[in-house]
Amino acid sequence: MASTLPIIDFAPFLSPTASPAAKQKVAFEIDRACRDVGFFYLKGHGISPELIARMLTSARDFFEHATTEEKEKIAIKSTKEGGDNARGWLRVENAEKGSHEAVDFYRPVEMRGPPYTTGMGENKWPSSLPGFQALANTYIGKLESLGREVVRAMAIGLEVDAELFLDRIDKAFWNLRILGYEGRKSKTPALAGIGEHTDFGILTFLLADSTKQSLQVLSKSGEWIWADPIDGCYVCNIGDMMSEWTRGAYKSTLHRVCHTSDSLRISIPFFFDPNWDAFISPVLPDTDGMLRPDEGIRYQDKFVRSIDYPLWRDSPMEASYAPKAMIK
């Protein structure tokens, strides 16, 4: 089934000369998409096509040319092995739901090791991509700014004080992931993809190559619809933490990757999450009309529990996506 996800032009919201009414119109479009679908295309986002193209090219270079030795050198390690359970390369093998490779980078933190606690380690940058760290940092900075503006628009749509959100994302614990899904003509002709899941954080900005019929979203009618890439757009979706923040008004939506193309597919999601120490309490009242400041969860507690259970060494499919997908 073809995609029916809304396409939202964010340019008026970013424009310093746009009227308050024009900005509010964009905010209400995002609000409606988050309530009705949980997914939308975002155009007019201000990220340059050149920067986007360089990110996709670099990720493709890694998955096409990096040696096994290089991948193993930057592989995710458990805290017992001197890693932090989260940062680095991992290959997921799952005959039923699909296989893929990924490299995860997170917001740098003040070093507390080694040994490290979960999530508190150092990013591992591929040696075969000189300059990629600087490129990625530029890209991340742009997406952080965009993320804050989209969340600001959400606050307008929800008719709540934007500072309730912005105070908890000024040091967002983001996660940049580069993903490679092997084509069916590869040396490993197993099914490529990721099983159905919701994302863990606030908001995901998905950048992918031009491959069609790979990403599927579960519609409200229970049908899986294709969310094919549209040139110049991000595929955006809200995650479980935003659902928590809005008392379920914004619902995270199941999606999956079923990659059947002959060619390698490159995907670069950017997960925009709360500050590491942020306490996420619903900004909307309960059925009694009450806001309860003690209700909620601290982000780092949820993150650590999600990473540590189940142990990634024992169950690579679940652990690879525990922090973003499997723990709802």
C-alpha positions as a printed NumPy array, in Angstrom:
array([[  0.   ,   0.   ,   0.   ],
       [  1.341,   3.444,  -0.895],
       [  2.315,   5.87 ,   1.849],
       [ -0.31 ,   8.259,   3.151],
       [  1.957,  10.017,   5.622],
       [  1.445,  13.788,   5.777],
       [  4.066,  16.083,   4.249],
       [  4.762,  19.167,   6.37 ],
       [  6.677,  22.216,   5.139],
       [  8.653,  23.445,   8.147],
       [ 10.199,  26.44 ,   6.383],
       [  7.642,  28.986,   7.679],
       [  8.329,  27.944,  11.261],
       [ 12.068,  28.496,  10.771],
       [ 11.662,  31.786,   8.922],
       [ 12.407,  34.912,  10.996],
       [  9.97 ,  36.894,   8.837],
       [  7.001,  34.484,   8.984],
       [  3.938,  35.665,  10.871],
       [  2.87 ,  34.066,  14.161],
       [ -0.182,  32.741,  12.344],
       [  2.005,  31.001,   9.734],
       [  4.133,  29.411,  12.453],
       [  1.031,  28.314,  14.339],
       [ -0.359,  26.687,  11.193],
       [  2.797,  24.562,  10.902],
       [  2.633,  23.693,  14.604],
       [ -0.962,  22.516,  14.283],
       [ -0.067,  20.393,  11.246],
       [  2.644,  18.654,  13.28 ],
       [  0.272,  18.249,  16.217],
       [ -2.335,  16.592,  14.002],
       [  0.244,  14.25 ,  12.462],
       [  1.562,  13.228,  15.896],
       [ -1.941,  12.503,  17.164],
       [ -3.262,  10.769,  14.057],
       [ -0.27 ,   8.905,  12.627],
       [  2.876,   9.405,  14.703],
       [  4.832,   9.768,  11.436],
       [  5.255,  12.583,   8.932],
       [  7.568,  13.831,   6.201],
       [  9.381,  17.069,   7.025],
       [ 10.514,  19.352,   4.211],
       [ 11.824,  22.899,   4.417],
       [ 14.047,  21.783,   7.298],
       [ 17.062,  23.874,   6.363],
       [ 19.643,  21.049,   6.228],
       [ 21.695,  21.49 ,   3.073],
       [ 21.483,  18.85 ,   0.324],
       [ 25.289,  18.824,   0.156],
       [ 25.624,  17.886,   3.831],
       [ 22.971,  15.194,   3.468],
       [ 24.688,  13.751,   0.389],
       [ 28.072,  13.631,   2.15 ],
       [ 26.571,  11.771,   5.114],
       [ 24.961,   9.155,   2.859],
       [ 28.134,   8.733,   0.811],
       [ 30.301,   8.292,   3.908],
       [ 27.976,   5.7  ,   5.421],
       [ 27.89 ,   3.779,   2.145],
       [ 31.687,   3.859,   1.912],
       [ 31.921,   2.304,   5.364],
       [ 29.523,  -0.565,   4.754],
       [ 30.913,  -1.287,   1.289],
       [ 34.626,  -1.088,   2.087],
       [ 35.38 ,  -1.415,   5.817],
       [ 37.253,  -4.588,   6.642],
       [ 36.162,  -7.133,   9.205],
       [ 39.159,  -6.119,  11.302],
       [ 38.121,  -2.467,  11.35 ],
       [ 34.566,  -3.34 ,  12.282],
       [ 35.688,  -5.578,  15.101],
       [ 38.01 ,  -2.849,  16.355],
       [ 35.079,  -0.496,  16.905],
       [ 32.575,  -3.168,  17.975],
       [ 30.233,  -2.529,  20.897],
       [ 31.586,  -4.031,  24.103],
       [ 29.899,  -4.759,  27.378],
       [ 30.897,  -2.841,  30.501],
       [ 32.714,  -5.972,  31.698],
       [ 34.858,  -5.828,  28.54 ],
       [ 35.706,  -2.14 ,  28.916],
       [ 32.884,  -0.787,  26.751],
       [ 29.584,   0.898,  27.604],
       [ 27.053,  -1.504,  26.008],
       [ 26.012,   1.153,  23.507],
       [ 28.653,   2.839,  21.328],
       [ 30.189,   1.183,  18.3  ],
       [ 29.561,  -1.38 ,  15.556],
       [ 27.225,  -4.359,  15.714],
       [ 25.937,  -6.909,  13.228],
       [ 22.476,  -8.27 ,  13.93 ],
       [ 21.573, -11.698,  12.564],
       [ 17.89 , -12.607,  12.667],
       [ 16.554, -15.099,  10.138],
       [ 12.925, -14.187,  10.782],
       [ 12.923, -10.393,  11.19 ],
       [ 15.982,  -9.457,   9.173],
       [ 19.671,  -8.721,   9.497],
       [ 21.693,  -5.526,   9.303],
       [ 24.861,  -3.756,  10.44 ],
       [ 24.953,  -0.562,  12.469],
       [ 27.368,   1.858,  14.089],
       [ 26.06 ,   3.948,  16.981],
       [ 27.369,   7.303,  18.174],
       [ 25.98 ,   9.173,  21.187],
       [ 26.33 ,  12.605,  22.706],
       [ 29.821,  12.877,  24.246],
       [ 29.802,  12.765,  28.032],
       [ 32.264,  13.485,  30.787],
       [ 34.454,  10.409,  30.913],
       [ 33.938,   8.234,  33.984],
       [ 36.152,   5.342,  33.016],
       [ 37.146,   2.891,  31.847],
       [ 35.488,   0.941,  33.252],
       [ 32.401,   2.714,  31.929],
       [ 28.815,   2.612,  33.026],
       [ 26.099,   2.017,  30.432],
       [ 26.026,   4.774,  27.81 ],
       [ 28.893,   6.694,  29.379],
       [ 31.721,   5.583,  27.115],
       [ 33.576,   7.059,  24.151],
       [ 32.424,   7.121,  20.542],
       [ 34.345,   4.857,  18.176],
       [ 34.952,   6.514,  14.813],
       [ 35.771,   4.358,  11.746],
       [ 39.411,   4.68 ,  10.737],
       [ 38.565,   4.119,   7.055],
       [ 36.55 ,   7.363,   6.944],
       [ 39.004,  10.23 ,   7.498],
       [ 37.094,  13.398,   8.239],
       [ 33.874,  11.594,   9.094],
       [ 33.926,  12.655,  12.742],
       [ 34.031,  16.342,  11.795],
       [ 31.375,  15.813,   9.124],
       [ 29.107,  13.947,  11.535],
       [ 29.545,  16.589,  14.235],
       [ 28.467,  19.292,  11.772],
       [ 25.442,  17.23 ,  10.794],
       [ 24.565,  16.485,  14.425],
       [ 24.705,  20.179,  15.317],
       [ 22.226,  20.987,  12.559],
       [ 19.874,  18.19 ,  13.645],
       [ 20.051,  19.233,  17.297],
       [ 18.909,  22.729,  16.342],
       [ 16.173,  21.347,  14.108],
       [ 15.036,  18.991,  16.841],
       [ 14.608,  21.82 ,  19.311],
       [ 12.539,  23.793,  16.821],
       [ 10.269,  20.859,  16.01 ],
       [  9.735,  20.27 ,  19.737],
       [  8.975,  23.983,  20.132],
       [  6.328,  23.592,  17.419],
       [  4.912,  20.584,  19.256],
       [  4.541,  22.705,  22.395],
       [  2.547,  25.28 ,  20.438],
       [  0.331,  22.542,  19.031],
       [ -0.208,  21.081,  22.502],
       [ -0.819,  24.588,  23.883],
       [  1.696,  24.16 ,  26.7  ],
       [  4.654,  26.25 ,  27.829],
       [  7.532,  25.416,  25.484],
       [ 10.026,  25.693,  28.356],
       [  8.555,  22.502,  29.846],
       [ 10.189,  20.747,  26.899],
       [ 13.13 ,  23.008,  26.066],
       [ 14.609,  22.915,  29.574],
       [ 14.986,  19.154,  29.184],
       [ 16.528,  19.024,  25.702],
       [ 19.198,  21.732,  25.8  ],
       [ 21.787,  18.934,  26.167],
       [ 19.829,  16.257,  24.337],
       [ 21.312,  12.774,  24.665],
       [ 21.144,  12.191,  20.91 ],
       [ 22.057,   9.018,  19.076],
       [ 23.338,   9.041,  15.487],
       [ 23.175,   5.611,  13.866],
       [ 24.448,   4.566,  10.459],
       [ 22.812,   1.412,   9.117],
       [ 23.527,  -0.889,   6.216],
       [ 21.034,  -3.444,   4.881],
       [ 22.63 ,  -5.92 ,   2.505],
       [ 21.132,  -6.45 ,  -0.94 ],
       [ 19.828,  -9.869,  -1.947],
       [ 22.747, -10.259,  -4.356],
       [ 25.252,  -9.961,  -1.498],
       [ 27.388, -12.78 ,  -0.177],
       [ 24.853, -13.196,   2.63 ],
       [ 21.458, -13.56 ,   0.9  ],
       [ 19.506, -13.731,   4.174],
       [ 16.537, -11.458,   4.773],
       [ 17.649,  -7.918,   5.573],
       [ 15.66 ,  -5.627,   7.821],
       [ 14.459,  -4.879,  11.348],
       [ 11.354,  -6.307,  12.993],
       [  8.396,  -4.209,  14.06 ],
       [  9.189,  -1.769,  16.866],
       [  8.608,   1.706,  18.219],
       [ 11.452,   4.155,  18.808],
       [ 12.471,   4.9  ,  22.351],
       [ 13.125,   8.645,  22.487],
       [ 11.395,  11.907,  21.665],
       [ 11.747,  12.31 ,  17.927],
       [ 13.506,  10.506,  15.094],
       [ 14.814,  12.16 ,  11.929],
       [ 15.37 ,   9.452,   9.329],
       [ 17.691,  10.074,   6.397],
       [ 17.809,   7.213,   3.898],
       [ 19.004,   6.619,   0.37 ],
       [ 16.56 ,   6.414,  -2.55 ],
       [ 15.669,   2.739,  -2.053],
       [ 11.91 ,   2.248,  -2.209],
       [  9.708,  -0.288,  -0.434],
       [ 11.916,  -0.915,   2.579],
       [ 10.386,   1.049,   5.465],
       [  6.83 ,   0.223,   6.529],
       [  4.573,   1.987,   9.042],
       [  1.526,   0.428,  10.697],
       [ -1.519,   2.542,   9.87 ],
       [ -4.445,   3.169,  12.23 ],
       [ -6.476,   0.719,  10.153],
       [ -3.92 ,  -2.022,  10.844],
       [ -2.319,  -2.032,   7.386],
       [  1.414,  -1.803,   6.755],
       [  2.061,   1.168,   4.446],
       [  5.299,   2.023,   2.663],
       [  7.115,   5.152,   3.811],
       [  9.299,   5.575,   0.73 ],
       [ 11.906,   8.34 ,   0.746],
       [ 10.893,  11.698,  -0.716],
       [ 13.712,  13.863,  -2.02 ],
       [ 14.435,  16.767,   0.315],
       [ 12.395,  15.338,   3.202],
       [ 13.113,  13.592,   6.475],
       [ 10.814,  10.837,   7.622],
       [ 10.03 ,  11.857,  11.206],
       [  8.329,   9.91 ,  13.94 ],
       [  7.691,  10.381,  17.617],
       [  9.002,   7.92 ,  20.183],
       [  7.966,   6.42 ,  23.481],
       [  9.403,   9.232,  25.612],
       [  7.251,  11.796,  23.795],
       [  4.245,   9.563,  24.37 ],
       [  5.151,   9.578,  28.067],
       [  5.566,  13.353,  28.003],
       [  2.137,  13.925,  26.417],
       [  0.252,  11.336,  28.474],
       [ -0.359,   9.306,  25.332],
       [ -1.804,  12.146,  23.243],
       [  1.115,  11.552,  20.873],
       [  1.433,   7.834,  20.281],
       [  4.615,   6.167,  19.034],
       [  3.825,   4.008,  16.016],
       [  5.037,   0.545,  15.082],
       [  7.27 ,   0.369,  12.028],
       [  9.664,  -2.119,  10.451],
       [ 12.213,  -2.524,   7.655],
       [ 11.656,  -5.232,   5.04 ],
       [ 14.537,  -4.761,   2.636],
       [ 14.193,  -6.909,  -0.485],
       [ 16.185,  -4.859,  -3.007],
       [ 19.215,  -6.323,  -4.768],
       [ 21.298,  -3.353,  -3.617],
       [ 22.711,  -2.199,  -0.295],
       [ 20.36 ,   0.208,   1.514],
       [ 21.811,   3.009,   3.643],
       [ 19.813,   4.497,   6.489],
       [ 20.905,   7.195,   8.962],
       [ 18.422,   7.793,  11.783],
       [ 19.072,  10.588,  14.265],
       [ 17.356,   9.934,  17.585],
       [ 16.666,  13.186,  19.429],
       [ 16.254,  12.329,  23.108],
       [ 15.98 ,  14.208,  26.423],
       [ 18.926,  15.356,  28.504],
       [ 20.62 ,  12.482,  30.29 ],
       [ 19.393,  13.625,  33.716],
       [ 15.974,  14.933,  32.592],
       [ 12.874,  13.915,  34.534],
       [ 10.063,  13.351,  32.053],
       [  6.709,  14.181,  33.618],
       [  3.474,  14.482,  31.579],
       [  2.762,  18.05 ,  30.472],
       [ -0.954,  17.349,  30.007],
       [ -3.383,  16.862,  32.891],
       [ -4.816,  13.483,  33.857],
       [ -8.499,  12.563,  33.773],
       [ -9.01 ,  14.535,  36.993],
       [ -7.546,  17.638,  35.386],
       [ -4.401,  17.398,  37.501],
       [ -0.737,  17.805,  36.623],
       [  1.302,  15.555,  38.873],
       [  4.976,  16.655,  38.949],
       [  6.077,  13.469,  40.722],
       [  4.627,  11.272,  37.967],
       [  7.035,  10.224,  35.255],
       [ 10.474,   8.759,  34.745],
       [ 14.095,   9.903,  34.689],
       [ 15.504,   9.429,  31.203],
       [ 18.842,   7.936,  32.245],
       [ 17.084,   5.268,  34.325],
       [ 14.961,   4.213,  31.36 ],
       [ 17.965,   4.251,  29.037],
       [ 20.154,   2.14 ,  31.322],
       [ 17.398,  -0.406,  31.958],
       [ 16.708,  -0.626,  28.246],
       [ 20.358,  -1.214,  27.37 ],
       [ 21.123,  -3.643,  30.189],
       [ 18.107,  -5.896,  29.691],
       [ 18.432,  -8.232,  27.98 ],
       [ 22.224,  -8.427,  27.853],
       [ 23.307,  -7.664,  24.306],
       [ 25.82 , -10.51 ,  24.232],
       [ 23.067, -13.035,  24.895],
       [ 20.413, -11.644,  22.555],
       [ 21.863,  -9.389,  19.869],
       [ 18.618,  -8.576,  18.089],
       [ 16.847,  -7.359,  21.208],
       [ 19.864,  -5.657,  22.721],
       [ 20.778,  -3.832,  19.533],
       [ 17.416,  -2.119,  19.619],
       [ 16.648,  -2.147,  23.311],
       [ 17.493,   1.534,  23.859],
       [ 15.469,   2.754,  20.902],
       [ 12.921,   0.201,  19.98 ],
       [ 12.214,  -2.884,  21.997],
       [ 11.418,  -1.46 ,  25.434],
       [  8.124,   0.414,  25.207]])
